[in-house]
Amino acid sequence: MRLKHIAFALLVATALTGCNDTLDTAKIDLSTVKNKVEQPLPATVLADMQKKDMPRQSPIMIRILKEEGKLEIWKAKADNRFDVIKSYDICAWSGKLGPKIKEGDRQAPEGFYNLTPAHLNPNSKYYLAINTGFPNRYDQANGRYGTNLMIHGACSSSGCYSMTDEQVLEIYAFARDAFKGGQTSVQLEALPFRMTAENMARHRDNPNYDFWKMLKVGYDNFEVTKRPPDVGFCEKKYVFNQQTNPTGGAAGACPSSATPPALVSALSSYDKTYDVAYKSALDKFDGKVWYEPSEAERKAVVAGKRKGRELAYAPTGTSLEAGKLMSEADFKSLMEKKMAAANGAPANTVLASAGPMPAGYATSGTPRAASAAERMKQDRLPMTASATASIPSSAPAIAAASTPTIATAQGKTIAVPVPEQNPLAYAAVPQPVSEEAKKPFWKFWAKD
């Protein structure tokens, strides 16, 4: 009988080790937390870090995927490549897919942002908070503005990415430990979705598509290198991993620069695979349109989670839960109903929670190229080395410094070259550094 009990206990333990600690499983009794600012990471997380060869205080990167409602913590391993160590369900984010434009639009930011220790707020009224760094220099150059855009607790958002208190306790601890380890800035990549070929094709008619293509360059750089890209700003654009850093300000002309040859080669292989997948996705979605849900529609799909909680607790579902793929005819009909409802038509002609028709969509049907190949010519990103030089590039969005640097790295390279030592430490502000530390990011991609 005793052996049966032991076997059952082992079976339960094995099952639990396969769980992913997200919104539903990351639980801690907050009443037992004596010092939330210094609360250590859970033993399970530390064990996972050890398995993945991640030093406890190695650098991190934060990636937000708005459509899925995910916040990922990526952490540097001993080989200086980054891997996911934790993924959380975002409890609440307001607005819809697309960048923040102005104060009060309820939009959560999208872009590449640079977080320093000064962005941590241990005294937030939303338990703990990390400022996103919005607006960065790209936002400012394009007239976008807003204040107090945070990652915080309390599960209530008006332009922020809001987590549960239990989640933000861990996220804060990841950032705190990385800063203690010497990382001077953490890159936040706030993206509309995973920028796969299928997702890009599904959103090809969204009015934000050109902006997203620009962000995708940085996304691709990270997917290839598994290192946060260097981010620059010029001609009111992002630019990524360029050999010559822009010096004329975010609105100034981009310098003659190019992507490092080793990186061009790696990206070229990545792009070929992407092109095949994108063509297939265009065929799959031919005649289909993705309906992007309103915030009210997202809240409706998770309304049950509010029961028994205080009024301030306001979870929002994901766009994938509340959105849907529709035929062009059905999409046109729905948009016309929304327009009618906005103009005072009877309420029974439209979904009760539907808002006005999204800006940029045509109710008469979006003009399309005759074939997937022609659509690709319209939509594809520049892939050549010369074209890449003119595409926006990024490094941890640095508000004060014009030329970010990387410290404590060596120049030895491998096939897709990366430094062999940890940690990556991007300088938040210009400061005296050694000649080795002055070595720009791109040179780590070339043989000495």
GITA-V502151 format. One record per residue. N is the residue number from 1. BURIAL is 1 if it has 24 or more other C-alpha atoms within 12 Angstrom, else 0. Layout:
n->N burial->BURIAL
n->N burial->BURIAL
This chain:
n->1 burial->0
n->2 burial->0
n->3 burial->0
n->4 burial->0
n->5 burial->0
n->6 burial->0
n->7 burial->0
n->8 burial->0
n->9 burial->0
n->10 burial->0
n->11 burial->0
n->12 burial->0
n->13 burial->0
n->14 burial->0
n->15 burial->0
n->16 burial->0
n->17 burial->0
n->18 burial->0
n->19 burial->0
n->20 burial->0
n->21 burial->1
n->22 burial->1
n->23 burial->1
n->24 burial->0
n->25 burial->0
n->26 burial->1
n->27 burial->0
n->28 burial->0
n->29 burial->0
n->30 burial->0
n->31 burial->0
n->32 burial->0
n->33 burial->0
n->34 burial->0
n->35 burial->0
n->36 burial->1
n->37 burial->1
n->38 burial->0
n->39 burial->1
n->40 burial->1
n->41 burial->1
n->42 burial->0
n->43 burial->0
n->44 burial->0
n->45 burial->1
n->46 burial->1
n->47 burial->0
n->48 burial->1
n->49 burial->1
n->50 burial->0
n->51 burial->0
n->52 burial->1
n->53 burial->0
n->54 burial->1
n->55 burial->1
n->56 burial->1
n->57 burial->1
n->58 burial->1
n->59 burial->1
n->60 burial->1
n->61 burial->1
n->62 burial->1
n->63 burial->1
n->64 burial->1
n->65 burial->1
n->66 burial->1
n->67 burial->1
n->68 burial->1
n->69 burial->1
n->70 burial->1
n->71 burial->1
n->72 burial->1
n->73 burial->1
n->74 burial->1
n->75 burial->1
n->76 burial->1
n->77 burial->1
n->78 burial->1
n->79 burial->1
n->80 burial->1
n->81 burial->1
n->82 burial->1
n->83 burial->1
n->84 burial->1
n->85 burial->1
n->86 burial->1
n->87 burial->1
n->88 burial->1
n->89 burial->1
n->90 burial->1
n->91 burial->1
n->92 burial->1
n->93 burial->1
n->94 burial->1
n->95 burial->1
n->96 burial->1
n->97 burial->1
n->98 burial->1
n->99 burial->1
n->100 burial->1
n->101 burial->1
n->102 burial->0
n->103 burial->0
n->104 burial->0
n->105 burial->0
n->106 burial->1
n->107 burial->1
n->108 burial->1
n->109 burial->1
n->110 burial->1
n->111 burial->1
n->112 burial->1
n->113 burial->1
n->114 burial->1
n->115 burial->1
n->116 burial->1
n->117 burial->1
n->118 burial->0
n->119 burial->1
n->120 burial->1
n->121 burial->1
n->122 burial->1
n->123 burial->0
n->124 burial->1
n->125 burial->0
n->126 burial->1
n->127 burial->1
n->128 burial->1
n->129 burial->1
n->130 burial->1
n->131 burial->1
n->132 burial->1
n->133 burial->1
n->134 burial->1
n->135 burial->1
n->136 burial->1
n->137 burial->1
n->138 burial->1
n->139 burial->1
n->140 burial->1
n->141 burial->0
n->142 burial->0
n->143 burial->0
n->144 burial->1
n->145 burial->1
n->146 burial->1
n->147 burial->1
n->148 burial->1
n->149 burial->1
n->150 burial->1
n->151 burial->1
n->152 burial->1
n->153 burial->1
n->154 burial->1
n->155 burial->1
n->156 burial->1
n->157 burial->1
n->158 burial->1
n->159 burial->1
n->160 burial->1
n->161 burial->1
n->162 burial->1
n->163 burial->1
n->164 burial->1
n->165 burial->1
n->166 burial->1
n->167 burial->1
n->168 burial->1
n->169 burial->1
n->170 burial->1
n->171 burial->1
n->172 burial->1
n->173 burial->1
n->174 burial->1
n->175 burial->1
n->176 burial->1
n->177 burial->1
n->178 burial->1
n->179 burial->1
n->180 burial->0
n->181 burial->1
n->182 burial->1
n->183 burial->1
n->184 burial->1
n->185 burial->1
n->186 burial->1
n->187 burial->1
n->188 burial->1
n->189 burial->1
n->190 burial->1
n->191 burial->1
n->192 burial->1
n->193 burial->1
n->194 burial->1
n->195 burial->1
n->196 burial->1
n->197 burial->1
n->198 burial->1
n->199 burial->1
n->200 burial->1
n->201 burial->1
n->202 burial->1
n->203 burial->1
n->204 burial->1
n->205 burial->1
n->206 burial->1
n->207 burial->0
n->208 burial->1
n->209 burial->1
n->210 burial->1
n->211 burial->1
n->212 burial->1
n->213 burial->1
n->214 burial->1
n->215 burial->1
n->216 burial->1
n->217 burial->1
n->218 burial->1
n->219 burial->1
n->220 burial->1
n->221 burial->1
n->222 burial->1
n->223 burial->1
n->224 burial->1
n->225 burial->1
n->226 burial->1
n->227 burial->1
n->228 burial->1
n->229 burial->1
n->230 burial->1
n->231 burial->1
n->232 burial->1
n->233 burial->1
n->234 burial->1
n->235 burial->1
n->236 burial->1
n->237 burial->1
n->238 burial->1
n->239 burial->1
n->240 burial->1
n->241 burial->1
n->242 burial->1
n->243 burial->1
n->244 burial->1
n->245 burial->1
n->246 burial->1
n->247 burial->0
n->248 burial->0
n->249 burial->1
n->250 burial->1
n->251 burial->1
n->252 burial->0
n->253 burial->0
n->254 burial->1
n->255 burial->1
n->256 burial->0
n->257 burial->1
n->258 burial->1
n->259 burial->1
n->260 burial->1
n->261 burial->1
n->262 burial->1
n->263 burial->1
n->264 burial->1
n->265 burial->1
n->266 burial->1
n->267 burial->1
n->268 burial->1
n->269 burial->0
n->270 burial->1
n->271 burial->1
n->272 burial->0
n->273 burial->0
n->274 burial->1
n->275 burial->1
n->276 burial->0
n->277 burial->0
n->278 burial->1
n->279 burial->1
n->280 burial->1
n->281 burial->1
n->282 burial->1
n->283 burial->1
n->284 burial->0
n->285 burial->1
n->286 burial->1
n->287 burial->1
n->288 burial->1
n->289 burial->1
n->290 burial->1
n->291 burial->1
n->292 burial->1
n->293 burial->1
n->294 burial->1
n->295 burial->1
n->296 burial->1
n->297 burial->1
n->298 burial->1
n->299 burial->1
n->300 burial->1
n->301 burial->0
n->302 burial->0
n->303 burial->0
n->304 burial->0
n->305 burial->0
n->306 burial->0
n->307 burial->0
n->308 burial->0
n->309 burial->0
n->310 burial->0
n->311 burial->0
n->312 burial->0
n->313 burial->1
n->314 burial->1
n->315 burial->1
n->316 burial->1
n->317 burial->1
n->318 burial->1
n->319 burial->1
n->320 burial->1
n->321 burial->0
n->322 burial->1
n->323 burial->1
n->324 burial->0
n->325 burial->1
n->326 burial->0
n->327 burial->0
n->328 burial->1
n->329 burial->0
n->330 burial->0
n->331 burial->1
n->332 burial->1
n->333 burial->0
n->334 burial->1
n->335 burial->1
n->336 burial->1
n->337 burial->1
n->338 burial->1
n->339 burial->1
n->340 burial->0
n->341 burial->0
n->342 burial->0
n->343 burial->0
n->344 burial->0
n->345 burial->0
n->346 burial->0
n->347 burial->0
n->348 burial->0
n->349 burial->0
n->350 burial->1
n->351 burial->1
n->352 burial->0
n->353 burial->0
n->354 burial->1
n->355 burial->1
n->356 burial->1
n->357 burial->1
n->358 burial->1
n->359 burial->0
n->360 burial->0
n->361 burial->1
n->362 burial->1
n->363 burial->0
n->364 burial->0
n->365 burial->0
n->366 burial->0
n->367 burial->0
n->368 burial->1
n->369 burial->0
n->370 burial->0
n->371 burial->0
n->372 burial->1
n->373 burial->0
n->374 burial->0
n->375 burial->1
n->376 burial->1
n->377 burial->0
n->378 burial->0
n->379 burial->1
n->380 burial->1
n->381 burial->1
n->382 burial->1
n->383 burial->1
n->384 burial->0
n->385 burial->0
n->386 burial->0
n->387 burial->0
n->388 burial->1
n->389 burial->1
n->390 burial->1
n->391 burial->1
n->392 burial->1
n->393 burial->1
n->394 burial->1
n->395 burial->1
n->396 burial->1
n->397 burial->1
n->398 burial->1
n->399 burial->1
n->400 burial->1
n->401 burial->1
n->402 burial->1
n->403 burial->1
n->404 burial->1
n->405 burial->1
n->406 burial->1
n->407 burial->1
n->408 burial->1
n->409 burial->1
n->410 burial->1
n->411 burial->1
n->412 burial->0
n->413 burial->0
n->414 burial->0
n->415 burial->0
n->416 burial->1
n->417 burial->1
n->418 burial->1
n->419 burial->1
n->420 burial->0
n->421 burial->1
n->422 burial->1
n->423 burial->1
n->424 burial->1
n->425 burial->1
n->426 burial->1
n->427 burial->1
n->428 burial->1
n->429 burial->1
n->430 burial->0
n->431 burial->0
n->432 burial->0
n->433 burial->0
n->434 burial->0
n->435 burial->0
n->436 burial->0
n->437 burial->1
n->438 burial->1
n->439 burial->1
n->440 burial->1
n->441 burial->1
n->442 burial->1
n->443 burial->1
n->444 burial->1
n->445 burial->1
n->446 burial->1
n->447 burial->0
n->448 burial->0
